[in-house]
Amino acid sequence: MNMTTTASTTIITNLKNVSAPTSNTLADATAEGLDMRGMLALAQSKAYELKTCLTLIARATDAADPNLATVNDILASLT
């Protein structure tokens, strides 16, 4: 199976602009016990939470800490 990749620069933007699921998707999700709308909303809130947490981590990280570059790279890629 080939998986496509999405640049991290578009992940939060895509979550902000997510379309409503089709009726077939909703029916399938309900049959599997999933709240599709709720899970999409949760994914959106967690993406924002990730950005907030990384921002706080970056503020508290010493400039000499090698992890700061990684955190800043991730933050820079999130829109």
N, C-alpha and C positions, 0 to 999 in steps of 0.2 A: 504494500500500500504506500503510495506517495503522499506525503504530507506537505502542504504548502506552508510557507512561513510568512508571518506578517512582521514588518519592522516594528520595534517597540515604540517608535515615534508615533505610530498610529493607533496603538491599543486603546488608550483612554479616549481619544477622539472617536474611535469606532464604537466604544461602549456608550458614549454620550449620544450617538446618533443611531443607536440600534433600532431597527424596525420592529413592529409588533409581529409575533410569530403567526404563521398561517394557521388556519383552523385544523389542518391535518397534523401539524406539529403539536399544537395544543392537545389534540385528542390523543396522540401517541404518548405525549409526556404525562398526561393525566392517567393513562392506562398503566404507566410505569411508576405512578405515585409521585411525579414531579410537578412542582408548581413552577412552570416555565417563566411566567411573568415575575414571580417572586425571586427566582434564581437570577434572572437577568438584572433585576434591581439590586440584588445583593452583590453581583459581580461589579456593577457600577460603583456602589458604595465602597467596596473593598479596593478598587483601583484608586479611588481618591484617598482612601485611608493609607494605602501603600505610599503614595506620593507625599502625604503629610508626615508619615513616620520617617521616610528617608530624608526629608528636609530637616526634621528635628535631629536625626542622627548626624547629618552633615554639620549642623551648627555646633554640636557637642564633640566633634571629632578633631583631635589635634592635627595640625597641618602636616606633621611628620608621619602620621599614621598612614600606612600604605592602603588601608581600606577606604580612606577618603576619596581617592581617585576613582575607585570602583563605584562608590555611592554617587559621586558627582556625575559619572558617566551614565548611570542608570537614570538619575534625575534629568539630565540633559536630553535623554531620549524620550521622556514622557511628555506628552503635550496636554 
